[in-house]
Amino acid sequence: MGQKNCYAGKVLRVDLTTGTVLTEPLNESWARDFIGGKGLGFRYLFELLPPHTDPLSPDNVLIIFTGALAGTCVATTARTVVCTRSPATGTILDSYVGGAFALQLKLAGYDGIIITGKAPQPTALLIQDERVELRDATPVWGRGIWETDGWMKEQAGDNDLVTLSIGPAGEHLVPFACLTSEAYRQAGRGGAGAVFGSKNLKSVGARGTGAVHVPDMRSFLALYEEILRTNLLTEANLWANATGTPMIVDLSQGAGLLPTRGFSQGVFEGAGGINSDAIQARKRASRACATCPLACGQFTHSASGPMEGPEYETLGMGGSNCAMSDLDAVTAFNRLCDNLGLDTISTGNVLGLAMLMAEEGIHDFGVHFGDVEEYLDATESIAYRRGVGEELSKGARYLARTYGAEHLVMENKGLEFPAYDPRGSYGMALAYCTSDRGGCHMRAWTVANDAFAGADPFTLEGRAEMTMALQNFNSVKWTGIFCDFWAIDAATLTKLLAAGTGQPYTEADIYKIGERIWNLARIFNVREGFRRKDDVPPPAIFDRPLPEGAAAGKNFTREEYEAALSEYYRLRGWDEEGIPTPEKLAELGIPYSIFRAP
Amino acid sequence: MPLKFVNKSCTGCRLCELICSATHFGEFAPTRARIRVNNNPLEGKSAVMACFSCPKAPCIVACPREAISRVGARQPLTIDLQKCDGCGGNPACVPACPYGAMYFDLVTQKALACDLCGGDPQCVKYCYSHAVSLAGVEITD
């Protein structure tokens, strides 16, 4: 209480090994330099995690952080970030989930939670204002996420408790196990669910009855009302309200980059069964994360049951990439993944690869394009690591290396590519491969600037600069934590962050903080041994042009890619191996001493 | 004009709660809001409720301090904060409301009910899905 800015001013520290829970003040100097969300999460992680820590050992650290503006009325900012060392990639990981967890955590009086150690038995962390307890979660160990969430609400005696929970996939340490919140929302990528599982942590629930403050409420509301009208509820963002992400299916199909049949094609003849029209035919309601008028969640009812979704990535990776043209099948897959705690992107990528391997006669895992029963069985087997799922659960990179499918696989640093084939938008290759957490589209969604915007997508020219600018801007945007679906500009972002935190941030500060965060992530990864050789796309990008569609026959050479990568490093002020120079770190105010190179 | 709710339009975003508490108390505190959202994410349903100036207003009768009044039928309630003593933490008006639209402020230890923001309800202004509106206002889009 008594805070006159948007921070709660406190961080929870939970040691699962000893069962101790402490509260410490938020590090205010870090808050000023890193704002919140991704920035503060990474800063704390960098401080607390020793180099070369096994991601699934008790020594790994889980940082759950709110954005600076969580708990205020600002749209999309109730998102939560989970930072840790990824068991899928070995890189730094920031994984985001929408919903209302951050709202409740902030109202309970905390900006973030630091979790270390390993509990002796299945455990749940229950946060209700100042009452913070570790409970025996044995009754729900082995259970799905929906049941776990209900059990947590019963334990709390409060229906407004919001949880981050794992399912069997996290318990079985599947490297692409996710966290699920509010039934259908995931911190999907990079395996934070497995880190929960390795710590015997089944669920974290938060519920707060306190308040969040801003320096001057009257001017804050006046500012926000204006921004809401002129900057958020505008054509640039309202697609999210009207249709949500499923509309991207037709865009990707038109651009010839919709991953189809294990990325062997870029157009899917069955796309009409899984596109936005198919979703709209089953839509019952719009659902929103806390504070967000965009309400992009498409709540559908189909033969396989009700759910919020599927979203585009699932329609792509679990749909076209597995040759599933029936929305009921994809919805069944999505519901399984959500409840068992699997990332649909990685799961769909792995299944698509396994199906392609069968078709190419490399290895038959008993999954084949278009066979719904096999597809759903395999998904369940992956979560429990049984039968064929034992091998599939190890991820696409493992399958490729072990069974000789490296010419087919689509991943970077061990993180499976999502649903934009870089052969249809070359910039995405650079975006995926320079991403701080491996093959991820969220750091620099360059495809929106070319293939989806009528510009030439078949070039790497200017993409180094575009990728860098987007990565820096998104890094600071996710200190808010603002959602991708709000195409907010730097000036507006600066105004809102300054009005909430009370810090006199300028646009220049905001850009610099974004670059600072990105460089901090890079030195984390460099410290773990990542170099230039890890920043390149898989062979299929160069060697296997797509057979049909708008991107048919298009590819670029290794030399062209390496030149673009060198340009990217140069623009970043990194050396030819991708290591930030001491000068760059000094410029960004990152003390070189924290960079203990191996 | 009283408030009107369309639950099937409610997306569960709780912006109404945040705006309500910000407007009345200068802080974002959903548990001090005069409008409340009940979410069921699993089934994709939400319900929103606030005092909508019901015809009978049993809260008025239930109050032992005669702290609740209104100037006419379907007019917003006025809670006299001098008279309201929160019934020592066990307010009679809260269970008296059949709609669950009367609340208790744990900070001030007094009853909380929608006052329609003096005629310009902020929740209505911010509700993009029109789950909350003023009865009688025609929704065109």
HADDOCK unambig.tbl for C-alpha pairs under 7 A between the chains (distance, minus, plus):
assign (segid A and resid 71 and name CA) (segid B and resid 28 and name CA) 6.72 0.50 0.50
assign (segid A and resid 72 and name CA) (segid B and resid 28 and name CA) 6.04 0.50 0.50
assign (segid A and resid 73 and name CA) (segid B and resid 15 and name CA) 6.28 0.50 0.50
assign (segid A and resid 73 and name CA) (segid B and resid 18 and name CA) 5.98 0.50 0.50
assign (segid A and resid 73 and name CA) (segid B and resid 19 and name CA) 6.70 0.50 0.50
assign (segid A and resid 182 and name CA) (segid B and resid 41 and name CA) 5.64 0.50 0.50
assign (segid A and resid 182 and name CA) (segid B and resid 42 and name CA) 6.84 0.50 0.50
assign (segid A and resid 183 and name CA) (segid B and resid 41 and name CA) 6.37 0.50 0.50
assign (segid A and resid 183 and name CA) (segid B and resid 42 and name CA) 5.35 0.50 0.50
assign (segid A and resid 209 and name CA) (segid B and resid 31 and name CA) 5.75 0.50 0.50
assign (segid A and resid 210 and name CA) (segid B and resid 29 and name CA) 6.07 0.50 0.50
assign (segid A and resid 211 and name CA) (segid B and resid 27 and name CA) 6.18 0.50 0.50
assign (segid A and resid 211 and name CA) (segid B and resid 28 and name CA) 5.29 0.50 0.50
assign (segid A and resid 211 and name CA) (segid B and resid 29 and name CA) 4.35 0.50 0.50
assign (segid A and resid 212 and name CA) (segid B and resid 27 and name CA) 6.03 0.50 0.50
assign (segid A and resid 212 and name CA) (segid B and resid 28 and name CA) 5.00 0.50 0.50
assign (segid A and resid 212 and name CA) (segid B and resid 29 and name CA) 6.56 0.50 0.50
assign (segid A and resid 213 and name CA) (segid B and resid 27 and name CA) 5.25 0.50 0.50
assign (segid A and resid 213 and name CA) (segid B and resid 28 and name CA) 6.32 0.50 0.50
assign (segid A and resid 217 and name CA) (segid B and resid 26 and name CA) 5.73 0.50 0.50
assign (segid A and resid 286 and name CA) (segid B and resid 11 and name CA) 5.74 0.50 0.50
assign (segid A and resid 287 and name CA) (segid B and resid 11 and name CA) 4.46 0.50 0.50
assign (segid A and resid 287 and name CA) (segid B and resid 12 and name CA) 6.54 0.50 0.50
assign (segid A and resid 287 and name CA) (segid B and resid 44 and name CA) 6.86 0.50 0.50
assign (segid A and resid 288 and name CA) (segid B and resid 11 and name CA) 5.22 0.50 0.50
assign (segid A and resid 288 and name CA) (segid B and resid 12 and name CA) 5.97 0.50 0.50
assign (segid A and resid 288 and name CA) (segid B and resid 13 and name CA) 5.30 0.50 0.50
assign (segid A and resid 289 and name CA) (segid B and resid 13 and name CA) 5.60 0.50 0.50
assign (segid A and resid 290 and name CA) (segid B and resid 13 and name CA) 4.16 0.50 0.50
assign (segid A and resid 290 and name CA) (segid B and resid 14 and name CA) 5.87 0.50 0.50
assign (segid A and resid 291 and name CA) (segid B and resid 13 and name CA) 4.92 0.50 0.50
assign (segid A and resid 291 and name CA) (segid B and resid 14 and name CA) 5.94 0.50 0.50
assign (segid A and resid 291 and name CA) (segid B and resid 15 and name CA) 4.71 0.50 0.50
assign (segid A and resid 292 and name CA) (segid B and resid 13 and name CA) 5.86 0.50 0.50
assign (segid A and resid 293 and name CA) (segid B and resid 128 and name CA) 5.74 0.50 0.50
assign (segid A and resid 295 and name CA) (segid B and resid 11 and name CA) 6.48 0.50 0.50
assign (segid A and resid 299 and name CA) (segid B and resid 44 and name CA) 6.32 0.50 0.50
